[in-house]
Amino acid sequence: MRMWGSRAPALLCLWEVRLAGFLGRRLLSSNATAGKSIVPQCWNCGRAKGAGCGDEFFCAHCRALQPPDPTRDYFSLMNCNRSFRVDVTKLQHRYQQLQRLVHPDFFSQKSQTEKHFSEKHSTLVNDAYKTLQAPLTRGLYLLKLQGIEISEGTDPRIDSQFLVEIMEINERLADAQSEAAMEEIEATVRAKQKEFIDSVNGAFEQGDFEKAKELLTKMRYFSNIEEKIKLSKTPL
């Protein structure tokens, strides 16, 4: 009894060390499991979707159309660099390629689930194409990805000289009585927009998002004038 009494503290200490080691291994194991990325599974066959063809739109095993990836931005979807400068020809080719993959017309004989996913994909592709095709909307989307939004309406921070310039162009547009006068205004607006596009590109390349926001705000004023010119050319 004396022998066990003298060894008890040592045995207790050894047991505590082993328990701590066991719990530590369990903790490391659970942390490693939690740190693993979750592999997306196919809604149809339940297997990991894998990296099949079709830009990961389809399950590599059963070929069922998968839902859109909510984490994917327009630039990634359209295979474009996240930049203000975009190759519009390549963008158009990508748009056509994606619509050949996911357009609802190709899923008329499929399940209701795939029809639903097809409509969502097609809408997403249309939105991405329209957004990235035009410099203004592309720039606004780039700002949005940075958490910067431009509110609608007149920006009180716009300098008064610029607003006077816009007002004068609008007055010239309202008073234009000939096609030549309209073409002159259109050429002025086009030249201004080209200047803005170059300046906005420079601002994004320098990472100056506040400058890009200021320029895009002004660019939107001229885009509104462009819309008015188009409307004036449209026969009633």
C-alpha positions, -999 to 999 in steps of 0.1 A, spaced: 0 0 0 29 23 7 44 15 -27 12 25 -45 8 55 -24 43 67 -33 38 61 -70 3 76 -73 14 112 -80 38 100 -107 11 78 -123 -14 106 -121 10 130 -138 17 105 -166 -20 100 -172 -25 138 -174 3 141 -200 -12 113 -221 -47 128 -219 -34 162 -229 -16 146 -259 -47 128 -269 -69 159 -267 -43 179 -285 -43 154 -314 -81 155 -315 -80 193 -316 -55 194 -344 -74 168 -364 -107 188 -360 -90 220 -370 -75 204 -401 -109 191 -410 -125 225 -405 -97 241 -426 -104 219 -456 -122 235 -485 -157 221 -491 -159 203 -525 -191 212 -543 -214 182 -550 -236 177 -579 -273 182 -571 -282 153 -594 -258 125 -587 -243 136 -554 -207 132 -565 -180 159 -564 -186 179 -596 -150 177 -607 -134 198 -634 -152 187 -664 -156 205 -697 -181 233 -701 -164 258 -678 -176 238 -647 -212 245 -656 -218 208 -659 -211 178 -636 -181 159 -649 -199 126 -641 -236 129 -650 -233 160 -672 -262 177 -653 -262 215 -655 -251 230 -622 -264 262 -605 -245 295 -610 -215 301 -588 -225 331 -566 -189 339 -558 -179 344 -594 -177 380 -607 -185 391 -643 -148 394 -652 -141 358 -642 -173 346 -659 -163 362 -692 -126 352 -690 -115 388 -688 -88 404 -666 -102 425 -639 -93 457 -657 -109 487 -673 -94 478 -706 -113 449 -722 -109 432 -756 -145 437 -768 -141 412 -796 -129 384 -772 -157 394 -749 -183 389 -777 -168 355 -786 -170 344 -750 -206 356 -747 -215 335 -778 -197 305 -764 -215 307 -731 -249 311 -746 -243 280 -767 -237 262 -735 -264 275 -712 -292 291 -733 -326 278 -723 -334 267 -759 -309 238 -754 -327 226 -722 -363 224 -734 -362 185 -730 -343 186 -697 -356 185 -661 -373 215 -645 -342 219 -623 -319 222 -653 -343 245 -671 -343 268 -640 -305 268 -638 -303 274 -675 -325 306 -673 -304 318 -643 -271 312 -662 -284 328 -694 -295 359 -675 -262 362 -657 -243 359 -689 -264 386 -706 -259 409 -676 -222 403 -675 -218 409 -713 -238 442 -712 -220 454 -681 -185 448 -694 -192 458 -730 -197 495 -723 -169 515 -707 -192 534 -683 -209 503 -669 -176 484 -668 -160 512 -648 -190 514 -624 -188 476 -619 -151 478 -612 -158 504 -585 -186 482 -571 -161 454 -567 -141 478 -546 -171 486 -525 -177 521 -541 -210 530 -556 -221 562 -574 -256 574 -564 -281 585 -590 -288 622 -596 -267 653 -595 -235 650 -575 -230 682 -554 -192 677 -556 -192 682 -594 -176 715 -602 -199 742 -615 -179 748 -647 -185 712 -658 -223 716 -651 -224 748 -671 -207 729 -700 -233 701 -698 -261 726 -697 -248 744 -728 -245 711 -748 -281 703 -738 -293 737 -750 -275 732 -783 -291 698 -786 -326 712 -780 -320 740 -805 -305 718 -832 -326 721 -864 -304 703 -889 -286 670 -892 -253 688 -895 -259 706 -862 -268 672 -845 -236 655 -860 -215 684 -846 -229 679 -811 -224 641 -814 -188 645 -824 -182 668 -795 -197 643 -771 -178 614 -786 -145 633 -783 -152 641 -746 -161 604 -739 -128 593 -754 -109 617 -732 -128 604 -701 -122 567 -711 -84 573 -713 -84 592 -680 -105 566 -662 -82 538 -675 -52 557 -661 -69 562 -627 -77 525 -624 -41 515 -634 -28 538 -606 -53 524 -582 -69 558 -577 -105 548 -572 -117 581 -560 -104 598 -592 -120 570 -612 -153 577 -594 -151 614 -602 -144 608 -638 -171 581 -642 -196 605 -626 -188 631 -653 -188 604 -680 -224 595 -670 -236 630 -678 -222 627 -713 -238 592 -716 -271 608 -709 -266 633 -737 -256 604 -760 -290 587 -752 -308 619 -760 -290 621 -794 -300 585 -801 -336 592 -792 -337 623 -815 -326 601 -844 -352 574 -837 -382 580 -860 -415 583 -842 
